[in-house]
Amino acid sequence: MLTQMKSAVDKFHNDEDGIEALQVVMIVALAAIILIAFMTLGDKVIQWMQERVQELMG
């Protein structure tokens, strides 16, 4: 049992190139989600900020 766990850990560490590629894909996916959210909500946020600035300026 212990040797199986050790071999699994060794196999995981030997495949670091695959892990790095997976990290890059996950970062790009997260950036895409944030970009989509900003694109859909960005106009509303900008409009809200402009209204608040106008209220402050009187």
N, C-alpha and C positions, 0 to 999 in steps of 0.2 A: 504494500500500500504506500509506504513512504517513498519507495523508489519510483513508483508511478507519479507521485506528486513532484518529485525532484525532476523527473524527465519532462513533465509538463511545464515546469518553471523554466528549465533549460531551453526547451523548444520555444517558449514565449520570448525569452531574451535573445535567442538567435534570430528571431524574425523581426528585428527592430526596423528594418527598411519598410516592411509592410505596415507597421504601427505608425511610422512617420507619414506614410502616404494616407493612411486613414485619418490622421490628425489634420492634414491639409484639406482633405475632403470635408471634414466636419467644420473646420473654420470657414471654408468657402460657403458651405450651406448655411451656417449661422449668419454670415455677412449678408447673404441673399435674403434671409428672413428679415433682418433688420432693415435692409434697403427697401424691401416691399412694404414693410410697416411704415417706414418714413414716407414713402411715395404716396401711400393711401391716406395717412393722417397729417402729412406735412402741410398741406394747404389749409386745413382746419386750424392747425396750431399757429401758423403764420397769421391767419385772419384774426384769431383770438388775441394774439399779441398786439396786432395793430389796433384793435378795438381798445385794449387796455391802455396803450400808449396815448390814444386819442382822449380817453377819459382822464388820464393824468395831466395832459396838456390843456384840457378844458375846452 
